[in-house]
Amino acid sequence: MQNILILGANGRIACFAEQDLLAKTNYQLIYFLRNSSRLTIQNPNREQVIEGDATKVSDLERALVGVDIVYANLAGKDIVQQAQAIVQAMQKQGIRRIYWVSSLGIYDEVPGAFGVWNNQTLDGYLQPYAKAAAIIEAAPLDSTIIRPAWLTNQNEVNYEITHKNEPFKGTEVSRKTVGVVISELIQNPQKAINDSLGINKPNTDGDKPAWY
């Protein structure tokens, strides 16, 4: 049995991953978030909620006790500080496996007109996310970076994958897709170690997402 710590556990992608893990595994899920009242437990025998701040090493160390895998679904202006604290806490607790959700464009890997539009639209946002991902990648951890395309609420699982040194494909992907992909990766922790995966819906190429 695996113990999975989910940081930012009330995020919409995280909720899809949690539902999939509850349905397909017997893993114990530990939810870490600033306000525990925002999240409702479905199965108290398999789910636990810990309230804490992901910029505080002491909060993270407390949550990491007995954990096998960390899945970080974090956001915010302090994303770099969160990455630094998580690396420090994981090293102190001797935990190596982490899945880190970031953004398309952190390597300037989005080609063509869509890449120009993406960089302009996410200016000021991409820089700290790129720095945070670089901190995770440089740490002595077994990491997988997840880079979703622009997110939709479509009730579908439909995707293709690109890797760090490949041009990003497509413009969009559903949150449900990303959550299910993360669940599948957590169930196969030897896959995609020290890799960075772009996730998009096939045949959605364009100058920008269809709804813009």
Beta strands, then each sheet from edge to edge (+ up, - down):
strand 1: 3-7
strand 2: 28-33
strand 3: 47-51
strand 4: 69-72
strand 5: 97-101
strand 6: 142-148
strand 7: 150-152
strand 8: 160-163
strand 9: 172-174
strand 10: 195-200
sheet 1: 3+ 2+ 1+ 4+ 5+ 6+ 10+ 8-
sheet 2: 7+ 9+
end
